[in-house]
């Protein structure tokens, strides 16, 4: 009786990066649904670990402490060898270690949006701590100038978000992956799971 050969598809881990308001969570969730993969939002995982919202943690512990927690969570979330779609926070690329890990461990999609488009989407959002300033558009322009090169450094693909629908953007991502030889056709959902929470947390938002 001849031996049987089993073919296994390589792991496909898709990681979304971009500015606050770029649509990482919304697009990531739809992309995961299309692919039959698990979806994980890194900020939600961090809040579960911290036991409070990111905004509360910012106010009480400061940004440096939050970035430490973010780095640990991203390391854990990208270390497992399983299919999945991961949405990251807007500042996930600020630390070189994060950029290197994201680029090495998954296919990183940079959802590019102009500061003006972001301001239009976020002008009534009061949940993002880095944008609670007198001139949020000016703040977004400053953040964009600093972070755009970092997103590009981490990314394998850049998708211009602009005004297309979520469905159109998902199709654009799938097309880019297919053209690059990363077939998004999977046999079924896998098991990329967030690290276990330390305590329940209230809903929060990308801190920026």
C-alpha positions as CSV (number, residue, x, y, z in Angstrom):
1,X,0.0,0.0,0.0
2,X,1.5,3.3,-1.1
3,X,2.2,6.1,1.3
4,X,-0.2,9.0,1.3
5,X,1.0,12.6,0.8
6,X,-0.6,15.4,2.8
7,X,-0.3,18.9,1.5
8,X,-0.5,21.7,4.0
9,X,-0.9,25.4,3.1
10,X,1.5,27.8,4.7
11,X,0.3,29.9,7.5
12,X,-1.4,33.1,6.4
13,X,-1.4,35.7,9.1
14,X,-2.6,39.1,7.9
15,X,-1.7,42.2,10.0
16,X,-3.3,45.6,9.5
17,X,-1.5,48.8,10.4
18,X,-2.4,52.4,10.0
19,X,-3.4,55.7,11.6
20,X,-6.3,55.9,14.0
21,X,-9.5,56.0,12.0
22,X,-8.0,54.2,9.0
23,X,-10.5,51.4,9.4
24,X,-8.3,48.6,10.6
25,X,-10.9,47.0,12.9
26,X,-13.8,47.3,10.5
27,X,-11.9,46.1,7.4
28,X,-10.1,43.5,9.4
29,X,-13.3,42.0,10.7
30,X,-14.8,41.8,7.1
31,X,-11.6,40.4,5.7
32,X,-11.5,37.7,8.3
33,X,-15.1,36.8,7.6
34,X,-14.4,36.6,3.9
35,X,-11.5,34.3,4.5
36,X,-13.1,32.2,7.2
37,X,-10.3,33.1,9.6
38,X,-10.3,34.3,13.2
39,X,-10.1,38.1,13.8
40,X,-8.2,39.7,16.7
41,X,-8.1,43.3,17.7
42,X,-4.9,43.9,19.6
43,X,-6.3,46.9,21.5
44,X,-9.2,44.8,22.8
45,X,-6.7,42.1,24.0
46,X,-4.6,44.8,25.7
47,X,-7.7,46.1,27.5
48,X,-8.5,42.6,28.7
49,X,-5.0,42.2,30.1
50,X,-5.0,45.7,31.8
51,X,-8.5,45.3,33.2
52,X,-9.5,48.9,32.1
53,X,-9.9,50.9,28.9
54,X,-6.8,52.2,27.1
55,X,-7.9,55.7,27.7
56,X,-8.1,55.1,31.5
57,X,-4.6,53.5,31.4
58,X,-3.2,56.4,29.5
59,X,-4.6,58.8,32.0
60,X,-3.3,56.9,35.1
61,X,0.0,55.4,33.9
62,X,1.1,57.4,30.8
63,X,1.9,56.5,27.2
64,X,5.3,54.8,27.9
65,X,3.6,52.2,30.2
66,X,0.9,51.6,27.6
67,X,3.5,51.1,24.9
68,X,5.2,48.5,27.1
69,X,1.9,46.6,27.4
70,X,1.3,46.9,23.7
71,X,4.7,45.5,22.8
72,X,4.2,42.5,25.0
73,X,0.7,41.8,23.6
74,X,1.9,42.2,19.9
75,X,4.7,39.8,20.6
76,X,2.3,37.2,22.0
77,X,-0.3,37.7,19.3
78,X,2.1,37.3,16.4
79,X,4.2,34.4,17.9
80,X,1.8,31.6,17.2
81,X,1.8,29.7,13.9
82,X,-1.9,30.0,13.0
83,X,-4.0,31.7,10.3
84,X,-5.8,34.9,11.3
85,X,-6.3,38.6,10.7
86,X,-4.9,41.0,13.3
87,X,-5.8,44.6,13.7
88,X,-3.2,46.8,15.5
89,X,-3.4,50.1,17.3
90,X,-2.3,53.3,15.5
91,X,0.9,53.5,17.5
92,X,1.9,49.9,17.1
93,X,4.8,50.8,14.7
94,X,6.4,53.3,17.0
95,X,8.8,50.8,18.5
96,X,11.4,49.2,16.2
97,X,10.9,45.8,17.8
98,X,7.2,45.9,16.9
99,X,7.9,46.8,13.3
100,X,10.4,44.0,13.0
101,X,8.2,41.4,14.5
102,X,5.1,42.4,12.5
103,X,7.0,42.4,9.2
104,X,8.7,39.0,9.9
105,X,5.6,37.2,11.3
106,X,2.8,38.1,8.9
107,X,1.7,39.9,5.7
108,X,1.4,43.5,6.8
109,X,-1.1,45.7,5.1
110,X,-0.8,49.5,5.6
111,X,-4.2,51.1,5.3
112,X,-3.1,54.6,4.1
113,X,-5.4,57.6,4.7
114,X,-4.7,61.3,4.6
115,X,-4.9,63.4,7.8
116,X,-7.9,65.2,6.2
117,X,-9.8,62.0,5.6
118,X,-9.0,60.8,9.1
119,X,-10.2,64.1,10.6
120,X,-13.5,63.8,8.7
121,X,-14.0,60.4,10.1
122,X,-12.9,61.2,13.7
123,X,-14.0,64.8,14.3
124,X,-16.8,63.7,16.6
125,X,-14.9,60.8,18.3
126,X,-14.0,61.7,21.9
127,X,-12.7,58.3,22.9
128,X,-9.1,58.6,21.4
129,X,-6.8,60.1,24.0
130,X,-4.1,61.4,21.6
131,X,-6.7,63.5,19.7
132,X,-8.3,65.3,22.7
133,X,-6.5,68.5,21.8
134,X,-7.6,72.0,20.6
135,X,-6.4,71.3,17.0
136,X,-7.1,67.6,16.2
137,X,-6.4,68.0,12.5
138,X,-3.0,69.6,13.3
139,X,-2.3,66.7,15.7
140,X,-3.3,64.2,13.0
141,X,-1.0,65.9,10.5
142,X,1.9,65.7,13.0
143,X,1.2,62.0,13.8
144,X,1.0,61.2,10.1
145,X,4.3,62.9,9.2
146,X,6.0,60.9,11.9
147,X,4.3,57.6,11.4
148,X,3.8,57.2,7.7
149,X,7.5,56.1,7.1
150,X,7.2,53.7,10.0
151,X,4.0,52.1,8.6
152,X,5.7,51.7,5.2
153,X,8.8,50.2,6.8
154,X,6.7,47.5,8.5
155,X,4.3,46.9,5.6
156,X,4.5,44.5,2.7
157,X,1.5,46.2,0.9
158,X,0.0,49.7,1.0
159,X,-3.7,50.1,0.3
160,X,-5.1,53.6,-0.3
161,X,-8.3,53.8,1.7
162,X,-9.7,57.2,0.5
163,X,-13.5,56.8,0.1
164,X,-14.0,53.3,-1.3
165,X,-16.4,51.0,0.5
166,X,-15.3,48.4,3.0
167,X,-16.2,45.7,0.6
168,X,-14.0,47.3,-2.1
169,X,-11.1,47.7,0.2
170,X,-11.4,44.0,1.2
171,X,-11.3,43.0,-2.4
172,X,-8.3,45.2,-3.0
173,X,-6.4,43.5,-0.2
174,X,-7.4,40.0,-1.4
175,X,-6.2,40.9,-4.9
176,X,-2.8,42.2,-3.6
177,X,-2.3,39.0,-1.6
178,X,-3.1,36.8,-4.6
179,X,-0.8,38.7,-6.9
180,X,2.0,38.3,-4.4
181,X,1.4,34.5,-4.3
182,X,-0.2,34.5,-0.9
183,X,-3.4,32.6,-1.8
184,X,-6.2,33.7,0.5
185,X,-8.2,30.5,-0.3
186,X,-8.2,28.6,3.0
187,X,-9.7,25.3,4.0
188,X,-11.5,26.8,6.9
189,X,-11.0,28.9,10.1
190,X,-7.9,28.3,12.2
191,X,-7.2,29.1,15.7
192,X,-5.3,32.4,16.2
193,X,-6.4,33.3,19.6
194,X,-5.6,36.2,21.9
195,X,-3.7,35.7,25.1
196,X,-5.9,34.9,28.1
197,X,-7.3,38.0,29.7
198,X,-6.3,38.8,33.3
199,X,-9.7,40.4,34.0
200,X,-12.7,41.8,32.2
201,X,-12.5,45.2,30.6
202,X,-14.8,47.9,29.3
203,X,-14.9,48.8,25.6
204,X,-12.2,51.1,24.4
205,X,-10.7,52.6,21.3
206,X,-7.5,52.8,19.4
207,X,-5.4,55.3,21.5
208,X,-3.6,56.6,18.5
